[in-house]
């Protein structure tokens, strides 16, 4: 079943700030980063367990996807069928 990706307000803010930071020096790199992030994060909808468990916190139920040089943290909410980032 396809899950819905939901950005928290803080995560959305961090993501947009990262794109703005990259854009200052290399506008084309910002576009590439955004496209890559969208592609990788959208893949989570069908493969929510594809991210790895957090190595520094193995006992919590969050996972991560690394889109160099950033880490995106998320959890699988099977009850609401969402992936809060």
Beta strands, then each sheet from edge to edge (+ up, - down):
strand 1: 4-6
strand 2: 52-53
strand 3: 62-67
strand 4: 70-77
strand 5: 82-84
sheet 1: 1+ 5+ 4- 3+ 2-
end
